[in-house]
Amino acid sequence: MVVDDSLIIRTVLARIIGQQPDLEVVSKSSSAELALKELAKIEVDVILLDLEMPGMGGLDALPKILTSAPKAQVLVVSSLTEDGAEHTLQALSMGAADTLAKPRAGEFGADYNNRLVEKIRALGHSQSRGNDRSESAGTPNIKPRRENLAKEKPEVLAIGASTGGIHAMCAMLAKLPRQFDLPILVTQHLPGSFMQVFAKQLELAASRTAVVAENGMIIQPRTVYIAPGGGHLTVEKRGSNLVVKIIDGKAPSGCMPSVDPMLESLAAATAGKAIAVILSGMGRDGAIGAEKLGRTGGTILAQDQDSSAVWGMPRAVAEQGLASAILPPADLALAIMSTAGAAAWK
């Protein structure tokens, strides 16, 4: 389903999708109100939703859309302006699965078309094939690695996420008590223009200071450090302090920012005294870093399939036998507190 008040955008998006033999546009709606009426009559796997429309608007309609089509995934098609970032991130925290920039004149090309189709396929498969990862429902035949639990008090909590991860992350962080004092490092696949707004969002969800990480920052307790859009968040040990080091270069996953460099740096800087949580997302970003962190004694936790928008990144660490627990977001918070020990949240 394509929901946009612009006839041109609806037509172009529908044409791109219609050229794929495995995808079908079952409905095009010019308003949220019309989309809700359509959803009462048809089933859809993926909804492309514009947020700024006359009438109800996509943001106000989103809760109703998610209720009307609980099995569908919502892909927000939005501008990359500051206002667009704020509205888009609000939608992602409310349950939309992913975002893609609304193209301007001259921006419809092979690269944009491929990214659009890739996102639709991933989100659609998450419904038709057991969250894009299994023919069966539920987390398929993967046993948590119970012995991979922290032997020493962790110094850092690190979170990696992509598609569908913001909603999960906010839910998980909201369950951590205010007294939880471990610093939190976050790598979320987002454009750089979104990061300052994302920091404000996490600050509210986590009830603690959240900043976009910069080179040389000393890692402090009860603070969230977010990877900038144009660099990988890593840390290094300087004396008794952990210090932010932003690096560039291509990561194995091809993502910018990437979860792997963050976790690899924690393996070295903390000698494995860290907890890593891998949340919903496409691909395998985080699997390489999680393996290195786990090998040095770190604890790896993964979001379960049923609660993930796309069970790619969590599945990658789970299938390698790296995850100590595979749980929905609220239960991941409990696992974090249990692993960190009472000293970390009194």
C-alpha positions as CSV (number, residue, x, y, z in Angstrom):
1,M,0.0,0.0,0.0
2,V,1.2,3.5,-0.9
3,V,-0.2,6.4,1.1
4,D,0.8,9.9,-0.1
5,D,-1.1,13.0,-1.0
6,S,1.1,13.6,-4.1
7,L,-0.2,11.9,-7.2
8,I,3.3,12.1,-8.7
9,I,4.9,10.3,-5.7
10,R,2.2,7.7,-5.6
11,T,2.5,7.0,-9.3
12,V,6.3,6.8,-9.3
13,L,6.6,4.6,-6.2
14,A,3.9,2.3,-7.6
15,R,5.7,2.1,-10.9
16,I,9.0,1.2,-9.2
17,I,7.3,-1.5,-7.1
18,G,5.2,-2.8,-10.0
19,Q,8.3,-3.5,-12.1
20,Q,9.3,-6.2,-9.6
21,P,7.8,-9.7,-10.4
22,D,7.6,-10.6,-6.7
23,L,6.0,-7.3,-5.5
24,E,2.5,-5.9,-6.0
25,V,0.8,-2.6,-5.1
26,V,-2.6,-3.6,-3.9
27,S,-3.7,0.0,-3.0
28,K,-2.8,3.6,-3.5
29,S,-4.4,6.2,-1.1
30,S,-4.1,10.0,-1.2
31,S,-4.9,10.4,2.5
32,A,-4.6,8.6,5.8
33,E,-8.4,8.5,6.1
34,L,-8.7,6.7,2.8
35,A,-5.9,4.3,3.7
36,L,-7.7,3.3,6.9
37,K,-10.9,2.6,5.0
38,E,-8.9,0.4,2.6
39,L,-7.2,-1.4,5.4
40,A,-10.6,-2.5,6.7
41,K,-11.2,-4.3,3.4
42,I,-7.7,-5.6,2.3
43,E,-4.6,-7.2,3.8
44,V,-1.2,-5.7,3.1
45,D,2.3,-6.7,4.1
46,V,4.0,-3.3,3.7
47,I,2.7,0.3,3.9
48,L,4.6,3.2,2.5
49,L,3.5,6.2,4.5
50,D,4.0,9.9,4.0
51,L,3.9,11.8,7.3
52,E,2.9,15.2,6.1
53,M,-0.5,15.1,4.5
54,P,-3.6,17.2,4.7
55,G,-6.3,16.0,7.1
56,M,-5.3,13.4,9.7
57,G,-1.6,13.2,8.6
58,G,0.6,10.2,8.7
59,L,1.9,10.6,12.2
60,D,-1.6,10.9,13.8
61,A,-2.8,8.0,11.7
62,L,0.1,5.7,12.5
63,P,-1.4,4.2,15.7
64,K,-4.7,3.6,13.9
65,I,-2.8,2.0,10.9
66,L,-0.8,-0.3,13.2
67,T,-4.1,-1.3,14.9
68,S,-5.9,-1.9,11.7
69,A,-3.1,-3.8,10.1
70,P,-1.1,-5.4,13.0
71,K,0.8,-7.8,10.7
72,A,1.9,-5.1,8.3
73,Q,5.2,-3.2,8.4
74,V,5.2,0.6,7.9
75,L,8.0,2.2,5.8
76,V,8.0,6.0,6.4
77,V,8.8,7.9,3.3
78,S,9.9,11.3,4.5
79,S,12.1,14.3,3.8
80,L,15.6,14.6,5.4
81,T,15.0,18.1,6.7
82,E,15.3,18.7,10.5
83,D,11.5,18.8,10.9
84,G,11.2,15.7,8.8
85,A,13.8,13.9,11.0
86,E,11.8,14.7,14.1
87,H,8.6,13.4,12.7
88,T,10.2,10.4,11.2
89,L,12.0,9.4,14.4
90,Q,8.8,9.8,16.3
91,A,7.1,7.5,13.9
92,L,9.9,4.9,14.2
93,S,9.6,5.1,18.0
94,M,5.9,4.5,17.7
95,G,6.3,1.3,15.7
96,A,7.1,2.2,12.1
97,A,9.8,-0.2,10.9
98,D,12.0,1.9,8.7
99,T,12.5,5.1,6.8
100,L,13.5,6.2,3.3
101,A,14.0,9.7,2.0
102,K,11.3,11.1,-0.2
103,P,12.9,11.6,-3.5
104,R,13.0,15.0,-5.1
105,A,13.0,15.8,-8.8
106,G,15.8,14.0,-10.6
107,E,16.6,11.7,-7.7
108,F,14.7,8.7,-9.1
109,G,17.4,6.4,-10.3
110,A,18.7,2.9,-10.0
111,D,20.2,3.5,-6.6
112,Y,17.0,4.8,-5.1
113,N,14.9,2.2,-6.8
114,N,17.2,-0.6,-5.5
115,R,17.1,0.7,-1.9
116,L,13.3,1.1,-2.0
117,V,12.8,-2.4,-3.3
118,E,15.4,-3.9,-0.8
119,K,13.6,-2.4,2.1
120,I,10.1,-3.5,0.9
121,R,11.3,-7.0,0.3
122,A,12.9,-7.2,3.8
123,L,9.8,-5.9,5.5
124,G,7.5,-8.0,3.4
125,H,9.5,-11.2,4.0
126,S,9.3,-10.5,7.8
127,Q,5.6,-11.2,7.5
128,S,5.4,-13.8,4.8
129,R,8.4,-15.9,5.9
130,G,8.6,-15.6,9.7
131,N,10.3,-12.2,10.0
132,D,12.5,-12.8,7.0
133,R,14.4,-15.6,8.6
134,S,12.4,-18.8,8.9
135,E,9.5,-20.7,7.4
136,S,8.2,-21.3,10.9
137,A,6.9,-18.9,13.5
138,G,8.9,-18.1,16.6
139,T,12.6,-18.2,17.1
140,P,13.7,-21.3,15.2
141,N,15.6,-24.0,17.0
142,I,18.3,-21.6,18.4
143,K,19.4,-22.2,21.9
144,P,20.8,-19.3,24.0
145,R,24.5,-19.7,25.0
146,R,23.9,-19.7,28.7
147,E,27.5,-20.1,29.7
148,N,28.3,-16.7,28.0
149,L,27.5,-14.6,31.0
150,A,29.6,-11.9,32.5
151,K,32.2,-13.2,34.9
152,E,33.3,-9.6,35.9
153,K,31.2,-6.5,36.3
154,P,30.6,-5.0,32.9
155,E,31.9,-1.4,32.3
156,V,29.7,-0.6,29.3
157,L,26.4,-1.5,27.6
158,A,26.5,-1.3,23.8
159,I,23.5,-1.5,21.5
160,G,23.4,-2.1,17.8
161,A,20.3,-1.8,15.7
162,S,18.9,-1.1,12.2
163,T,15.4,-1.6,10.7
164,G,12.8,-1.7,13.4
165,G,15.4,-1.1,16.1
166,I,14.4,2.3,17.3
167,H,11.0,1.1,18.6
168,A,12.7,-1.8,20.3
169,M,15.5,0.3,21.7
170,C,13.1,2.9,23.3
171,A,11.0,0.1,24.8
172,M,14.1,-1.6,26.3
173,L,15.8,1.6,27.6
174,A,12.5,2.7,29.2
175,K,12.6,-0.5,31.4
176,L,16.1,0.3,32.7
177,P,15.9,2.0,36.1
178,R,17.2,5.5,36.4
179,Q,19.8,4.2,38.8
180,F,21.4,2.0,36.2
181,D,24.8,3.6,35.9
182,L,26.6,1.9,33.0
183,P,27.4,4.2,30.1
184,I,25.5,3.2,26.9
185,L,27.0,3.2,23.4
186,V,24.5,3.1,20.5
187,T,25.0,2.4,16.8
188,Q,21.8,2.8,14.9
189,H,21.7,2.9,11.1
190,L,20.4,6.4,10.4
191,P,21.3,9.3,8.2
192,G,23.6,11.9,9.9
193,S,20.9,14.6,9.8
194,F,18.8,12.5,12.1
195,M,21.3,12.0,14.9
196,Q,20.7,15.1,17.0
197,V,17.0,14.5,17.0
198,F,17.6,10.8,17.8
199,A,19.7,11.8,20.8
200,K,16.8,13.8,22.2
201,Q,14.5,10.9,21.6
202,L,16.8,8.5,23.5
203,E,17.3,11.0,26.3
204,L,13.5,10.9,26.9
205,A,13.2,7.1,26.6
206,A,16.3,6.3,28.8
207,S,15.8,9.1,31.3
208,R,19.5,10.0,31.1
209,T,21.7,12.3,29.1
210,A,22.2,11.3,25.5
211,V,24.7,12.9,23.1
212,V,26.0,12.3,19.6
213,A,29.5,11.0,20.2
214,E,32.6,13.1,19.3
215,N,36.3,12.4,19.3
216,G,37.9,12.6,22.6
217,M,34.8,12.4,24.8
218,I,35.5,10.6,28.1
219,I,32.9,7.9,28.6
220,Q,30.8,8.8,31.7
221,P,28.3,6.8,33.7
222,R,24.5,7.3,33.1
223,T,25.2,8.7,29.6
224,V,24.2,7.5,26.2
225,Y,26.7,8.0,23.4
226,I,25.3,7.8,19.8
227,A,27.4,7.0,16.7
228,P,27.3,9.9,14.3
229,G,26.0,9.3,10.8
230,G,29.3,9.8,9.1
231,G,31.6,7.7,11.3
232,H,31.9,4.5,13.4
233,L,31.7,4.9,17.1
234,T,34.7,3.1,18.8
235,V,36.4,3.5,22.2
236,E,39.9,3.2,23.4
237,K,41.5,3.0,26.8
238,R,43.5,6.0,28.0
239,G,44.8,5.6,31.5
240,S,41.8,4.7,33.6
241,N,39.3,6.2,31.1
242,L,37.4,4.9,28.1
243,V,37.5,7.6,25.4
244,V,35.5,8.0,22.2
245,K,37.3,7.6,18.9
246,I,35.3,8.2,15.7
247,I,36.8,6.3,12.7
248,D,35.8,6.2,9.1
249,G,36.5,3.7,6.4
250,K,34.4,0.8,5.0
251,A,33.2,-1.7,7.6
252,P,32.7,-5.4,6.5
253,S,28.9,-4.9,6.6
254,G,29.1,-1.9,4.4
255,C,27.1,0.1,6.9
256,M,27.9,3.6,8.1
257,P,27.9,3.8,11.0
258,S,28.5,0.1,11.7
259,V,28.0,-2.0,14.9
260,D,31.1,-4.2,14.3
261,P,33.8,-1.6,14.9
262,M,32.1,-0.5,18.1
263,L,32.0,-4.0,19.5
264,E,35.5,-4.9,18.3
265,S,36.9,-1.8,20.1
266,L,35.1,-2.7,23.3
267,A,36.6,-6.2,23.2
268,A,40.0,-4.6,23.3
269,A,39.4,-1.6,25.5
270,T,37.4,-3.3,28.3
271,A,39.0,-6.8,28.0
272,G,35.5,-8.1,27.4
273,K,33.9,-6.4,30.3
274,A,30.9,-5.2,28.3
275,I,27.3,-6.2,27.4
276,A,26.2,-6.0,23.7
277,V,22.6,-6.0,22.7
278,I,21.7,-6.7,19.0
279,L,18.3,-5.5,18.1
280,S,16.1,-5.7,15.0
281,G,17.8,-5.0,11.6
282,M,18.6,-6.2,8.1
283,G,21.8,-8.0,7.4
284,R,24.6,-9.2,9.7
285,D,26.1,-6.0,11.1
286,G,27.3,-6.7,14.6
287,A,28.1,-10.4,14.1
288,I,31.8,-10.0,13.6
289,G,32.2,-7.6,16.6
290,A,30.0,-9.7,18.8
291,E,32.1,-12.8,18.1
292,K,35.3,-10.9,19.2
293,L,33.6,-9.4,22.3
294,G,32.2,-12.8,23.3
295,R,35.6,-14.4,22.8
296,T,37.1,-12.0,25.4
297,G,34.4,-12.6,27.9
298,G,31.7,-10.1,26.9
299,T,28.0,-10.9,27.1
300,I,25.9,-10.9,24.0
301,L,22.1,-10.5,24.1
302,A,19.7,-10.6,21.0
303,Q,16.2,-9.6,20.3
304,D,13.9,-12.5,19.5
305,Q,12.3,-13.1,16.2
306,D,8.6,-12.5,17.1
307,S,9.3,-8.9,18.3
308,S,11.7,-8.0,15.5
309,A,10.6,-6.1,12.4
310,V,13.4,-7.8,10.5
311,W,15.3,-10.7,12.3
312,G,18.6,-10.3,10.4
313,M,21.2,-8.8,12.8
314,P,19.9,-10.7,15.9
315,R,19.6,-13.9,14.0
316,A,23.2,-13.6,12.9
317,V,24.6,-13.6,16.4
318,A,22.0,-16.1,17.6
319,E,22.9,-18.7,14.9
320,Q,26.6,-18.4,15.7
321,G,25.8,-19.4,19.3
322,L,26.9,-16.1,20.7
323,A,23.8,-14.9,22.4
324,S,23.3,-15.6,26.1
325,A,19.6,-14.7,25.8
326,I,17.2,-14.2,22.9
327,L,14.3,-12.1,24.2
328,P,11.8,-9.3,23.5
329,P,12.9,-5.8,24.4
330,A,11.3,-5.5,27.9
331,D,12.9,-8.8,28.9
332,L,16.2,-7.8,27.4
333,A,16.2,-4.9,30.0
334,L,15.8,-7.5,32.8
335,A,18.7,-9.6,31.3
336,I,20.9,-6.5,31.2
337,M,20.2,-5.7,34.8
338,S,20.8,-9.3,35.8
339,T,24.1,-9.4,33.9
340,A,25.3,-6.0,35.1
341,G,24.7,-7.0,38.7
342,A,23.2,-5.0,41.6
343,A,26.1,-2.7,41.8
344,A,25.3,-1.2,38.4
345,W,21.8,-0.1,39.3
346,K,21.7,0.8,42.9
